[in-house]
Amino acid sequence: MKTGLFFGSFNPIHTGHLIIANHFAQGLDLQQVWFVVSPQNPLKKSEDLLDQDHRLNMVKLAIENNDYLKSCDVEFYLPKPSYTIDTLRHLEIKYPSNTWVLIMGADTVETLPKWKDYLKIVDQYEILIYPRPFYDASQASVYPNLKLISDVPLIEISATYIRTAIRAGKNCRYLLPEKVYEYIMRNGLYS
């Protein structure tokens, strides 16, 4: 099965994430897209990072009843911090019949040289790049396995904005799936 891997903190998952994942799941030759919830990205600060179980629960709520999208907690059980190459090797062993395709935003292309074993990743895996506001995606052409998918809707929703807005007492209901918004309010998250 050809499966897209959409890695992220999903702190919280929002409508933009879902639009992008759904576009890839139904617009290309992928059978599914998995949201790989990362406990801790080694290139990001963890000070504002919500507990991994809350983030996984929100992903599950956001994608329920969509057979094309799946939550994945594989990195919860791997050594920390999470390195993409280690996750890919683990998934290859656990699901040998799957073909893995990475899905990432244009902003991530800039940080690729900082990734552990990034040359192996860009050499051995197909990587689909979606545009992000204010980032030049043309640099993706430096790597032969990176493909810019330009027809993806350009989403300007930010999890950072959502967290800040919730802290300020603003209503972010329309930036999040309804069940995710209710989960955040019910558990007093980000406030």
C-alpha positions in Angstrom: 0.0 0.0 0.0 1.4 3.4 -0.9 1.1 5.5 2.2 1.8 9.2 2.8 3.5 10.1 6.0 2.6 13.6 7.3 4.9 14.2 10.3 4.2 16.9 12.8 3.7 18.1 16.3 0.0 18.8 15.5 0.0 21.2 18.5 -3.0 21.4 17.8 -4.1 19.7 14.5 -6.1 22.3 12.6 -8.2 22.6 9.5 -5.2 23.4 7.3 -3.5 20.1 8.2 -6.7 18.3 7.3 -7.2 20.1 4.0 -3.6 19.3 3.0 -3.8 15.6 4.0 -7.1 15.1 2.4 -5.8 16.6 -0.8 -2.9 14.2 -0.9 -5.0 11.2 0.1 -7.5 11.7 -2.7 -5.7 13.8 -5.3 -2.6 11.5 -5.8 -2.0 7.8 -6.0 -1.8 7.4 -2.2 -4.1 4.9 -0.5 -3.8 6.6 2.9 -2.2 9.5 4.7 -0.9 8.9 8.2 -0.6 11.7 10.7 2.7 10.8 12.5 2.5 12.6 15.8 6.0 13.5 16.8 6.7 13.6 20.6 9.5 16.0 20.2 11.0 17.4 17.0 14.8 17.7 17.6 14.8 21.0 15.6 12.1 22.7 17.6 11.7 24.0 21.2 9.5 21.9 23.5 8.4 24.6 25.9 5.0 25.1 24.3 4.5 21.5 23.3 1.3 19.9 24.7 1.5 16.3 26.0 1.8 13.8 23.2 -1.3 11.9 24.3 -3.5 15.1 24.1 -2.1 15.8 20.6 -2.8 12.2 19.4 -6.3 12.3 20.8 -7.0 15.5 18.9 -5.7 13.9 15.7 -8.0 10.9 16.2 -11.0 13.2 16.8 -10.1 15.3 13.7 -9.9 12.3 11.3 -12.6 10.0 12.6 -14.8 8.6 9.9 -12.3 9.3 7.2 -10.8 6.0 5.9 -8.1 7.9 3.9 -6.6 9.4 7.0 -5.0 7.5 9.9 -3.3 8.6 13.2 0.1 7.1 13.9 1.9 7.1 17.3 4.9 5.0 16.2 7.3 7.7 17.4 5.9 7.5 21.0 7.7 4.1 21.3 11.0 5.0 19.6 14.0 6.7 21.3 13.7 10.5 21.8 14.2 12.8 20.1 12.4 11.5 17.0 14.4 11.2 13.9 12.6 10.7 10.6 15.1 8.2 9.3 14.7 6.0 12.4 10.9 6.1 12.1 11.1 5.2 8.4 13.3 2.2 9.1 11.0 1.0 11.9 7.9 1.4 9.7 9.7 -0.6 6.9 10.2 -3.5 9.3 6.7 -3.3 10.8 4.9 -2.9 7.5 7.1 -4.5 4.8 4.4 -4.3 2.1 3.9 -0.6 2.3 5.7 2.0 0.2 6.3 5.2 2.2 6.0 8.7 0.8 6.8 11.8 2.9 4.6 14.8 2.8 6.1 18.1 3.9 5.7 21.8 3.6 8.0 24.0 1.6 9.3 25.5 4.8 10.8 22.1 5.8 13.0 21.9 2.6 15.2 24.6 4.1 15.9 22.5 7.2 16.6 19.2 5.4 20.4 19.4 5.6 20.0 19.5 9.5 18.2 16.2 9.6 19.9 13.0 10.7 20.9 11.1 7.5 19.0 13.5 5.3 20.8 12.3 2.2 19.5 8.8 2.7 16.0 10.1 3.1 16.0 12.3 0.0 17.7 9.5 -2.0 15.5 6.6 -0.9 12.1 8.1 -0.5 9.6 10.0 -2.6 8.9 13.3 -0.9 5.9 15.4 -1.9 6.2 19.1 -1.1 3.2 21.4 -0.6 3.5 25.2 -0.8 3.6 27.3 2.3 3.1 31.1 2.5 6.3 33.1 2.4 8.5 30.1 1.4 10.2 29.5 -1.9 9.4 25.9 -2.9 11.6 26.0 -6.0 14.6 24.9 -3.9 13.0 21.4 -3.8 14.3 20.8 -7.3 17.8 20.4 -5.8 16.8 16.9 -4.7 15.6 14.5 -7.4 13.0 12.7 -5.3 11.3 15.9 -4.1 8.3 16.8 -6.1 6.5 20.1 -5.7 2.7 19.6 -5.8 1.6 23.1 -6.6 -2.1 22.5 -6.8 -2.4 22.1 -3.1 -4.5 24.9 -1.5 -2.3 27.5 0.1 -3.3 27.4 3.8 -2.3 30.3 6.1 -3.5 28.7 9.4 -0.9 28.4 12.1 -0.9 26.2 15.2 1.2 28.9 16.9 -1.5 31.5 16.1 -4.2 29.2 17.5 -2.4 28.6 20.7 -1.7 32.3 21.2 -5.3 33.2 20.4 -6.7 30.6 22.8 -4.5 32.0 25.6 -5.8 35.5 24.8 -9.4 34.2 25.2 -10.2 34.4 21.5 -12.6 32.0 19.8 -10.8 29.7 17.3 -13.7 27.5 16.6 -13.5 27.9 12.8 -9.8 27.1 12.6 -10.2 23.7 14.2 -12.5 20.7 13.6 -15.4 21.1 16.0 -14.5 18.0 18.1 -10.9 19.2 18.5 -12.1 22.7 19.5 -14.5 21.1 22.1 -11.7 18.8 23.4 -9.4 21.8 23.9 -12.1 23.8 25.7 -13.2 20.8 27.8 -9.6 20.1 28.9 -8.5 23.7 29.3 -5.6 23.3 26.9 -3.4 26.2 25.8 -5.0 28.6 28.2 
